[in-house]
Amino acid sequence: MDENILNPTPMNDPEEQAPETDEVVPEQAEQPAEPEIIDGEEAPADEAVEEAADAENADAEDASEPADEADSYEEEPVPEAVTEPVKKKKGKGAIAVLVILVALLVATSVFLVSTIVSKVSSSKIDFDEIAVTVGDVDVTVGEYMYWYAYVDAYYYNYYSYYYSQISEEQIKADTLNQITFTSSLYSEAVKAGYSLDEEEIAELDESMQSYEVAAEAASMEVDDYVAENFGKGYTAEMLRSYLEKQAVAYKYYEDAMDKIDEGFKGDGVAQKVEDAYAANKIKYDLSDVSYYYFDATDDESEKKANSLMTKISNDGMGFEDAVKAVTGDSDAVVSKLSGYDKETVSSKFSEEAAEWIFETDAEGKYVNGTGAVSKVESGGMLYVLHINEAPHRNESIPVTLDYIQVDVSTDDSMKSADELDVQSKSKANSILKEFEETDKTAEAFAHLVLDYAESDDALINADAYEDMVADGTHDEAVEKWAFEADRKVGDYALIKGDGCYFVVFYREKAENPVWYQSALTALIQAEKSTWETEILGEYESAVVSNDEMIDKAVSFIKANIQQGQ
């Protein structure tokens, strides 16, 4: 697939585009004590338990990321074009994608109309002229402008900080790539006899109502509103025709993706996954390593590190006891690199450490197994590493918990810390009682989550831990409860956490362990990428651009819509 194909669906919420802050740094602080768990009444498992309503978890973290990380700022690079095609949305397929796309364009248009004095060009342009031809599919100037406006709006809305650095040539290149991909899908869809059914057409018409609402808000007729933002003569019906063409294209795409997904179900898949793991186990295996560091500029650091290694290797001392003996600090606490794959250890901690931890022999076996100890110097620190368990695949089976969290207030009122704790516990108990007055199903708890997620109470938040694993990235007491041996779907409880109380509901348990799902996902994505590459390969050589009309279209839209001015 072409590297510059731009995903026609928006990225995650712009707030999620913040620079990464998960670099691993030395951490030798004392760990908090395990919080007390308050037992809650549990509901029995029910085969008829309904799946809870969708809830996107902004706090959910990748299963391979450990908890013992400190934040450090990394400058976000200037964005490159997204390299994946549109992903299937939950709900109504291709039409759902269009609703998002229309919303983005409308939001941008509303912004422009309400805050910008548009500079309407006096020049004329024929929207029906052909700007690009992809095989047997013609793309008019009007449709080109639609895609150009979308790509421009995409960067403006989701990378506003870097918008001024996005060149016109990059937007034009991404627009052409998007047109190429969508047109190739559309051509294949037509050949296969695809079209929108009555329900899908009704959904498309409904999505177009977004423009009517925006136009009404601007006290304009919808065609005048569209023309105000795309140029005189541009109509809502033109936009609708482009959206319908796109909907047909992505209906075909989604069916193709579903067919690939179905191909990875049934007999023989497990063996394919095992083979994929065996061929590249370092991609999936995780570390379990303890470490302690010394200041490398200290003349005694080498001596201390060697002494620590000797006490472990020769004297048989445990790593933590050896650290306390060498440092003379009875409160010394070691840090860990647990749940990291090789790439993560290398990029976020130390390349030297990663090479040692994951070193393999000619047969692919790990050289440094459980109990091995070594030292590496990195970033002005001398680290002593101890392998608690040789790299291994993650056999944890993810679970999904819905939760309502009640924080203990930290205000400076006349109440004591104990009184504030009791106050929060009482509030959590009232929520639990509210749930117990329902039929105690996943759906009932999901309704509570939605209600409390919109609560005005700053001390309450509600969401879900999707695909949660016992990796230390969630509250310790919640993890302990979730992964107890007898835990089952439908269980619920009130749990005392660290500075808060949780009312939790055990909604779902995955079928496969983390390593299996990771390997399976990689296989599926590889096949999808191959399919995309083959489709594009058939059409990329058949792209003909009318550069004169493209330049006119870009000049026209820039004269009418000046982003950010």
C-alpha positions as CSV (number, residue, x, y, z in Angstrom):
1,M,0.0,0.0,0.0
2,D,1.2,3.5,-0.8
3,E,2.9,5.1,2.1
4,N,0.9,8.3,1.7
5,I,-2.6,7.0,1.8
6,L,-4.5,9.2,4.2
7,N,-7.0,7.6,6.4
8,P,-10.4,9.1,5.6
9,T,-11.6,8.8,9.2
10,P,-10.4,11.2,11.8
11,M,-7.8,10.1,14.3
12,N,-8.5,9.8,18.0
13,D,-9.6,12.8,20.0
14,P,-7.0,15.6,19.6
15,E,-6.4,15.4,23.3
16,E,-5.0,12.0,22.7
17,Q,-2.4,13.5,20.2
18,A,-0.3,14.8,23.0
19,P,3.4,13.9,23.0
20,E,4.2,10.5,24.5
21,T,5.3,10.6,28.1
22,D,6.0,7.0,28.8
23,E,9.8,6.9,28.7
24,V,11.2,4.6,31.3
25,V,13.4,6.4,33.8
26,P,15.2,5.2,37.0
27,E,12.6,4.6,39.7
28,Q,13.8,3.6,43.1
29,A,11.1,5.0,45.3
30,E,9.3,3.1,47.9
31,Q,6.2,1.3,46.7
32,P,2.8,1.9,48.4
33,A,1.3,-0.7,50.6
34,E,-1.4,-3.0,49.2
35,P,-4.7,-1.3,49.9
36,E,-7.5,-3.0,51.8
37,I,-10.2,-4.7,49.8
38,I,-13.8,-4.2,51.0
39,D,-15.8,-7.2,50.0
40,G,-18.9,-6.6,47.9
41,E,-21.7,-8.9,47.2
42,E,-21.2,-10.7,43.9
43,A,-23.7,-11.7,41.3
44,P,-23.6,-15.2,39.9
45,A,-22.5,-15.8,36.3
46,D,-25.4,-15.6,33.8
47,E,-25.2,-17.0,30.3
48,A,-27.7,-14.4,29.2
49,V,-25.6,-11.5,30.4
50,E,-25.9,-8.8,27.8
51,E,-22.8,-7.0,26.5
52,A,-22.5,-3.5,27.9
53,A,-22.9,-0.5,25.7
54,D,-19.8,0.7,24.0
55,A,-17.6,2.9,26.2
56,E,-14.3,4.2,24.9
57,N,-11.7,4.0,27.6
58,A,-9.4,7.0,27.5
59,D,-7.3,5.5,30.3
60,A,-6.9,2.1,28.8
61,E,-3.2,1.3,28.2
62,D,-1.5,-1.2,26.0
63,A,-1.1,-4.5,27.7
64,S,2.6,-4.5,27.1
65,E,3.3,-1.3,28.9
66,P,4.5,-1.5,32.5
67,A,3.4,0.7,35.3
68,D,6.7,1.8,36.8
69,E,7.2,4.7,34.4
70,A,7.8,8.4,35.0
71,D,6.7,11.0,32.6
72,S,9.2,12.7,30.3
73,Y,8.4,15.0,27.4
74,E,9.2,13.9,23.9
75,E,8.7,16.5,21.1
76,E,5.9,15.4,18.7
77,P,7.1,15.2,15.1
78,V,5.4,17.0,12.3
79,P,2.7,14.6,11.3
80,E,3.0,12.4,8.3
81,A,0.0,11.1,6.3
82,V,-1.8,8.2,8.0
83,T,-0.8,5.0,6.2
84,E,-3.8,2.9,6.9
85,P,-7.2,2.8,5.0
86,V,-10.4,3.5,6.7
87,K,-11.2,1.2,9.6
88,K,-14.7,-0.3,10.2
89,K,-16.6,1.6,12.8
90,K,-19.0,0.1,15.3
91,G,-22.5,0.6,14.2
92,K,-23.6,1.0,10.5
93,G,-20.4,0.3,8.5
94,A,-19.5,2.6,5.7
95,I,-22.3,5.1,6.4
96,A,-21.0,5.5,10.0
97,V,-17.6,6.5,8.5
98,L,-19.4,9.1,6.4
99,V,-21.2,10.5,9.4
100,I,-17.8,11.2,11.0
101,L,-16.4,12.7,7.8
102,V,-19.4,14.9,7.2
103,A,-19.2,16.0,10.9
104,L,-15.6,17.0,10.4
105,L,-16.3,19.0,7.3
106,V,-19.3,20.7,8.8
107,A,-17.5,21.6,12.0
108,T,-14.8,23.2,9.9
109,S,-17.3,25.0,7.7
110,V,-19.2,26.3,10.8
111,F,-16.0,27.6,12.2
112,L,-15.1,29.3,8.9
113,V,-18.6,30.9,8.4
114,S,-18.8,32.1,12.0
115,T,-15.3,33.5,12.5
116,I,-13.8,34.1,9.1
117,V,-14.7,36.6,6.3
118,S,-14.4,34.4,3.3
119,K,-12.5,35.8,0.3
120,V,-14.8,34.8,-2.5
121,S,-12.9,34.6,-5.8
122,S,-14.3,36.4,-8.8
123,S,-12.9,33.8,-11.1
124,K,-15.1,31.0,-12.4
125,I,-14.4,27.3,-12.4
126,D,-16.2,24.3,-14.0
127,F,-16.9,21.8,-11.2
128,D,-17.7,19.1,-13.8
129,E,-14.3,19.2,-15.5
130,I,-12.2,16.1,-14.9
131,A,-9.3,16.6,-12.5
132,V,-8.2,13.0,-12.1
133,T,-8.9,9.7,-13.8
134,V,-8.2,6.5,-11.9
135,G,-8.6,3.6,-14.3
136,D,-12.2,3.9,-15.5
137,V,-13.3,6.3,-12.7
138,D,-13.4,10.0,-13.4
139,V,-13.0,12.4,-10.6
140,T,-14.4,15.9,-11.2
141,V,-13.0,19.2,-10.0
142,G,-15.8,19.4,-7.5
143,E,-15.0,16.0,-6.1
144,Y,-11.3,16.9,-6.0
145,M,-12.1,20.0,-4.0
146,Y,-14.2,17.9,-1.6
147,W,-11.2,15.7,-0.9
148,Y,-8.7,18.6,-0.8
149,A,-11.0,20.3,1.7
150,Y,-11.2,17.2,3.8
151,V,-7.5,16.6,3.9
152,D,-6.9,20.3,4.7
153,A,-9.6,20.2,7.5
154,Y,-8.1,16.9,8.8
155,Y,-4.7,18.5,9.4
156,Y,-6.2,21.8,10.7
157,N,-8.4,20.0,13.2
158,Y,-6.1,17.3,14.4
159,Y,-2.7,18.8,14.0
160,S,-3.4,22.5,14.5
161,Y,-0.1,23.2,16.2
162,Y,1.8,22.1,13.1
163,Y,-0.8,23.2,10.5
164,S,1.4,26.1,9.4
165,Q,4.2,23.6,8.5
166,I,1.9,21.5,6.3
167,S,2.8,22.5,2.7
168,E,0.3,22.8,-0.1
169,E,2.2,20.1,-2.0
170,Q,1.8,17.7,0.9
171,I,-2.0,18.3,1.0
172,K,-2.2,17.9,-2.8
173,A,-0.2,14.7,-2.6
174,D,-2.4,13.3,0.2
175,T,-5.5,14.3,-1.7
176,L,-4.4,12.5,-4.8
177,N,-3.5,9.4,-2.8
178,Q,-6.9,9.4,-1.1
179,I,-8.6,9.8,-4.4
180,T,-6.6,6.9,-5.9
181,F,-7.4,4.6,-3.1
182,T,-11.1,5.4,-2.9
183,S,-11.5,5.3,-6.7
184,S,-9.8,1.9,-6.9
185,L,-12.2,0.6,-4.3
186,Y,-15.2,2.2,-6.1
187,S,-14.1,0.7,-9.5
188,E,-13.9,-2.8,-7.9
189,A,-17.2,-2.3,-6.1
190,V,-19.0,-1.4,-9.3
191,K,-17.5,-4.4,-11.1
192,A,-18.8,-6.6,-8.2
193,G,-22.3,-5.1,-8.5
194,Y,-22.2,-3.1,-5.3
195,S,-24.7,-0.3,-4.6
196,L,-26.4,1.2,-1.6
197,D,-29.6,-0.4,-0.4
198,E,-32.7,1.7,0.7
199,E,-31.6,1.7,4.3
200,E,-28.1,2.9,3.5
201,I,-29.4,5.6,1.2
202,A,-31.7,6.8,4.0
203,E,-28.8,6.9,6.4
204,L,-26.8,8.9,3.9
205,D,-29.6,11.4,3.5
206,E,-29.8,11.6,7.3
207,S,-26.0,12.3,7.5
208,M,-26.4,15.1,5.0
209,Q,-28.8,16.8,7.4
210,S,-25.7,18.0,9.3
211,Y,-25.2,20.6,6.6
212,E,-28.8,21.7,6.8
213,V,-28.5,22.1,10.6
214,A,-25.2,24.1,10.1
215,A,-26.8,26.2,7.5
216,E,-29.8,26.9,9.7
217,A,-27.5,28.0,12.5
218,A,-25.9,30.4,10.1
219,S,-29.3,31.6,8.9
220,M,-28.6,30.4,5.4
221,E,-30.1,28.1,2.8
222,V,-28.1,24.9,2.6
223,D,-26.9,25.4,-1.0
224,D,-25.8,29.0,-0.1
225,Y,-24.1,27.6,2.9
226,V,-22.2,25.0,0.9
227,A,-21.3,27.6,-1.8
228,E,-20.1,30.0,0.9
229,N,-17.5,27.4,1.8
230,F,-16.7,25.7,-1.4
231,G,-17.4,28.4,-4.0
232,K,-20.3,29.8,-6.0
233,G,-22.2,27.0,-7.8
234,Y,-21.2,24.3,-5.3
235,T,-24.3,22.5,-4.0
236,A,-25.3,20.1,-1.3
237,E,-26.4,17.6,-3.9
238,M,-22.9,17.6,-5.4
239,L,-21.5,16.8,-1.9
240,R,-24.1,14.0,-1.5
241,S,-23.1,12.4,-4.8
242,Y,-19.4,12.3,-3.7
243,L,-20.4,10.8,-0.3
244,E,-22.6,8.1,-2.0
245,K,-19.7,7.2,-4.3
246,Q,-17.4,6.9,-1.2
247,A,-20.0,4.9,0.7
248,V,-20.2,2.3,-2.1
249,A,-16.4,2.1,-2.2
250,Y,-16.0,1.5,1.5
251,K,-19.0,-0.9,1.7
252,Y,-16.9,-3.1,-0.7
253,Y,-13.8,-2.5,1.4
254,E,-15.5,-3.5,4.6
255,D,-16.9,-6.7,3.1
256,A,-13.4,-7.6,1.9
257,M,-12.0,-6.9,5.4
258,D,-14.7,-9.0,7.0
259,K,-14.0,-11.8,4.6
260,I,-10.3,-11.8,5.7
261,D,-11.4,-11.8,9.4
262,E,-13.6,-14.8,8.8
263,G,-10.7,-16.6,7.2
264,F,-9.0,-16.6,10.5
265,K,-11.7,-18.5,12.3
266,G,-12.1,-22.2,12.6
267,D,-9.7,-25.2,12.3
268,G,-6.1,-24.6,11.6
269,V,-5.9,-21.0,12.9
270,A,-4.3,-21.9,16.2
271,Q,-1.4,-23.7,14.4
272,K,-0.9,-20.7,12.2
273,V,-0.7,-18.5,15.3
274,E,1.8,-20.8,17.0
275,D,3.9,-20.8,13.8
276,A,3.8,-17.0,13.6
277,Y,4.9,-16.8,17.3
278,A,7.7,-19.3,16.8
279,A,9.0,-17.4,13.8
280,N,9.3,-14.1,15.7
281,K,8.9,-14.7,19.4
282,I,11.0,-11.8,20.4
283,K,8.3,-9.5,19.0
284,Y,5.8,-11.0,21.5
285,D,7.9,-12.2,24.5
286,L,8.1,-9.9,27.5
287,S,10.7,-9.2,30.1
288,D,10.6,-9.6,33.9
289,V,13.7,-7.9,35.1
290,S,14.7,-6.1,38.3
291,Y,17.3,-3.3,38.2
292,Y,19.2,-1.0,40.5
293,Y,21.4,1.9,39.3
294,F,24.4,3.9,40.5
295,D,25.7,7.2,39.3
296,A,28.3,6.3,36.7
297,T,30.3,9.5,37.5
298,D,30.8,8.2,41.1
299,D,34.2,6.6,41.4
300,E,32.7,3.9,43.6
301,S,29.9,3.0,41.2
302,E,31.9,0.2,39.4
303,K,32.9,-1.3,42.7
304,K,29.4,-1.2,44.1
305,A,28.0,-2.7,40.9
306,N,30.5,-5.5,41.0
307,S,29.9,-6.1,44.7
308,L,26.1,-6.3,44.0
309,M,26.6,-8.9,41.3
310,T,29.0,-11.0,43.4
311,K,26.6,-11.2,46.3
312,I,23.9,-12.4,43.9
313,S,26.0,-14.8,41.8
314,N,28.4,-16.1,44.4
315,D,26.7,-15.6,47.7
316,G,23.3,-16.6,46.6
317,M,21.6,-13.5,47.9
318,G,18.3,-12.3,46.5
319,F,18.5,-9.2,44.4
320,E,16.7,-6.9,46.8
321,D,18.6,-8.2,49.8
322,A,21.9,-7.8,48.0
323,V,21.0,-4.2,47.1
324,K,20.3,-3.3,50.7
325,A,23.6,-5.0,51.8
326,V,25.7,-3.1,49.2
327,T,24.0,0.3,49.7
328,G,23.6,0.0,53.5
329,D,20.1,1.2,53.0
330,S,17.5,-1.0,54.6
331,D,14.7,0.8,52.8
332,A,16.2,0.5,49.3
333,V,13.7,-0.7,46.7
334,V,14.6,-2.0,43.3
335,S,12.7,-1.1,40.1
336,K,11.4,-3.4,37.4
337,L,11.1,-3.8,33.7
338,S,8.2,-6.1,33.6
339,G,5.8,-6.6,30.7
340,Y,8.2,-5.0,28.1
341,D,9.0,-6.5,24.8
342,K,12.5,-6.0,23.3
343,E,11.6,-3.0,21.2
344,T,10.1,-1.2,24.2
345,V,13.1,-1.9,26.4
346,S,15.4,-0.7,23.7
347,S,13.6,2.5,22.8
348,K,12.4,3.6,26.2
349,F,15.1,2.3,28.6
350,S,18.4,1.0,27.1
351,E,19.4,-0.7,23.9
352,E,22.3,-2.4,25.7
353,A,19.9,-3.8,28.3
354,A,17.5,-5.0,25.6
355,E,20.3,-6.8,23.8
356,W,21.4,-8.6,26.9
357,I,17.9,-9.5,28.2
358,F,16.7,-10.9,24.8
359,E,20.0,-12.4,23.6
360,T,19.4,-15.7,21.8
361,D,21.7,-18.5,20.6
362,A,21.8,-20.2,17.2
363,E,18.7,-22.3,18.1
364,G,16.7,-19.3,19.2
365,K,16.9,-20.0,22.9
366,Y,17.5,-17.2,25.4
367,V,21.1,-17.1,26.6
368,N,20.4,-15.3,29.8
369,G,17.8,-17.2,31.7
370,T,16.2,-16.8,35.1
371,G,18.7,-15.6,37.7
372,A,21.2,-14.1,35.3
373,V,22.8,-10.8,36.3
374,S,24.7,-8.2,34.4
375,K,25.5,-4.5,34.3
376,V,25.1,-1.9,31.6
377,E,25.9,1.8,31.4
378,S,23.4,4.1,29.8
379,G,22.6,7.8,30.2
380,G,25.2,8.4,32.9
381,M,23.9,5.6,35.0
382,L,25.4,2.2,35.7
383,Y,22.6,-0.4,35.9
384,V,22.7,-3.8,37.5
385,L,20.1,-6.0,35.9
386,H,18.7,-9.3,37.3
387,I,16.4,-11.5,35.3
388,N,13.6,-12.7,37.5
389,E,12.2,-14.8,34.7
390,A,13.5,-15.4,31.2
391,P,11.6,-13.6,28.4
392,H,8.3,-15.3,28.0
393,R,5.0,-14.8,26.1
394,N,2.2,-13.2,28.0
395,E,-0.3,-15.9,28.9
396,S,-2.6,-13.5,30.6
397,I,-6.2,-13.5,29.3
398,P,-7.6,-10.0,29.1
399,V,-10.8,-9.1,30.9
400,T,-13.1,-6.1,30.6
401,L,-14.4,-4.3,33.7
402,D,-16.9,-1.5,33.9
403,Y,-16.3,0.8,36.8
404,I,-17.5,3.8,38.7
405,Q,-14.8,5.5,40.7
406,V,-15.4,7.7,43.7
407,D,-12.3,9.7,44.8
408,V,-11.7,10.6,48.4
409,S,-11.8,14.4,48.6
410,T,-8.5,16.2,49.4
411,D,-10.1,19.6,50.1
412,D,-9.0,21.7,53.1
413,S,-12.4,21.6,54.9
414,M,-12.8,21.0,58.6
415,K,-13.3,17.3,58.0
416,S,-10.5,14.9,58.9
417,A,-9.0,12.5,56.4
418,D,-10.9,9.7,58.0
419,E,-14.2,11.6,57.7
420,L,-13.5,12.3,54.0
421,D,-12.8,8.6,53.4
422,V,-16.0,7.6,55.1
423,Q,-17.9,10.2,53.0
424,S,-16.5,8.7,49.8
425,K,-17.2,5.2,50.9
426,S,-20.8,6.1,51.7
427,K,-21.2,7.6,48.3
428,A,-19.8,4.4,46.6
429,N,-22.1,2.3,48.7
430,S,-25.1,4.2,47.6
431,I,-24.0,3.6,44.0
432,L,-23.6,-0.1,44.7
433,K,-27.1,-0.2,46.3
434,E,-28.5,1.6,43.3
435,F,-27.1,-1.1,41.0
436,E,-28.4,-3.9,43.3
437,E,-31.9,-2.5,42.9
438,T,-31.7,-3.3,39.2
439,D,-31.7,-6.8,37.5
440,K,-27.9,-6.8,38.1
441,T,-27.0,-7.3,34.4
442,A,-24.2,-5.9,32.4
443,E,-26.6,-3.6,30.6
444,A,-27.9,-2.2,33.9
445,F,-24.4,-1.5,35.1
446,A,-23.6,0.1,31.7
447,H,-26.5,2.5,32.1
448,L,-25.1,3.5,35.5
449,V,-21.7,4.1,34.0
450,L,-23.1,6.4,31.4
451,D,-25.1,8.2,34.0
452,Y,-22.2,8.8,36.3
453,A,-19.8,9.6,33.4
454,E,-21.9,12.7,32.9
455,S,-22.2,13.5,36.6
456,D,-21.4,17.0,37.8
457,D,-19.6,15.5,40.8
458,A,-15.9,16.1,40.2
459,L,-15.0,13.3,42.5
460,I,-16.8,10.7,40.4
461,N,-15.8,9.3,37.1
462,A,-17.0,6.2,35.3
463,D,-15.7,4.2,32.3
464,A,-14.4,0.8,31.4
465,Y,-11.1,-1.1,31.5
466,E,-11.1,-2.8,28.1
467,D,-8.8,-5.8,27.6
468,M,-7.3,-5.3,31.0
469,V,-4.4,-7.5,32.0
470,A,-2.6,-7.9,35.4
471,D,0.4,-5.7,34.5
472,G,0.3,-3.1,37.3
473,T,-1.1,-0.4,35.1
474,H,-4.4,-0.2,37.0
475,D,-5.2,0.2,40.7
476,E,-3.6,-2.7,42.5
477,A,-6.7,-3.7,44.5
478,V,-8.8,-3.7,41.3
479,E,-6.3,-5.9,39.4
480,K,-6.1,-8.3,42.3
481,W,-9.9,-8.7,42.4
482,A,-10.3,-9.0,38.6
483,F,-7.8,-11.8,38.3
484,E,-8.7,-14.0,41.3
485,A,-9.0,-17.6,40.3
486,D,-12.7,-17.9,40.9
487,R,-13.7,-14.6,39.2
488,K,-16.5,-14.9,36.7
489,V,-18.5,-12.8,34.3
490,G,-21.3,-11.0,36.1
491,D,-19.4,-10.6,39.4
492,Y,-19.5,-7.1,41.0
493,A,-18.0,-5.5,44.1
494,L,-17.1,-2.4,46.0
495,I,-13.3,-2.2,46.2
496,K,-11.2,0.2,48.3
497,G,-8.5,1.5,46.0
498,D,-5.6,4.0,46.4
499,G,-7.3,7.2,47.4
500,C,-10.7,6.2,46.1
501,Y,-13.4,3.6,46.0
502,F,-14.5,1.5,43.0
503,V,-17.8,-0.1,42.2
504,V,-16.8,-2.6,39.5
505,F,-18.6,-5.1,37.2
506,Y,-16.9,-8.0,35.5
507,R,-18.3,-7.7,32.0
508,E,-16.2,-10.0,29.8
509,K,-13.3,-12.4,29.6
510,A,-11.3,-12.7,26.3
511,E,-11.1,-16.1,24.6
512,N,-7.3,-16.0,24.0
513,P,-4.2,-14.9,26.0
514,V,-2.4,-11.6,25.1
515,W,0.4,-13.2,23.1
516,Y,-2.1,-15.2,21.0
517,Q,-4.2,-12.2,20.2
518,S,-1.2,-10.1,19.3
519,A,0.1,-12.8,16.9
520,L,-3.3,-13.4,15.4
521,T,-3.8,-9.6,14.9
522,A,-0.5,-9.3,13.1
523,L,-1.4,-12.2,10.8
524,I,-4.7,-10.6,9.9
525,Q,-3.2,-7.2,9.4
526,A,-0.5,-8.6,7.1
527,E,-3.1,-10.2,4.9
528,K,-5.2,-7.1,4.8
529,S,-2.1,-5.0,3.9
530,T,-1.4,-7.5,1.1
531,W,-5.0,-7.1,-0.2
532,E,-4.7,-3.3,-0.1
533,T,-1.3,-3.4,-1.9
534,E,-2.7,-5.6,-4.6
535,I,-5.7,-3.4,-5.2
536,L,-3.6,-0.3,-5.4
537,G,-1.0,-2.0,-7.6
538,E,-3.7,-2.5,-10.2
539,Y,-4.6,1.2,-10.3
540,E,-1.6,3.3,-9.4
541,S,-0.2,3.0,-12.9
542,A,-3.6,4.0,-14.3
543,V,-3.8,7.4,-12.6
544,V,-3.9,10.4,-14.9
545,S,-3.9,13.9,-13.3
546,N,-5.0,17.0,-15.0
547,D,-2.5,19.3,-13.3
548,E,-3.9,22.4,-14.8
549,M,-7.4,21.7,-13.4
550,I,-6.0,20.6,-10.1
551,D,-4.0,23.9,-9.7
552,K,-7.2,25.9,-10.6
553,A,-9.2,23.9,-8.0
554,V,-6.6,24.5,-5.3
555,S,-6.3,28.2,-6.1
556,F,-10.1,28.5,-6.1
557,I,-10.7,26.7,-2.8
558,K,-7.8,28.6,-1.1
559,A,-9.3,31.9,-2.3
560,N,-12.6,30.9,-0.7
561,I,-11.5,29.1,2.4
562,Q,-8.5,30.4,4.3
563,Q,-7.9,28.1,7.2
564,G,-6.9,29.8,10.4
565,Q,-7.0,33.4,9.2
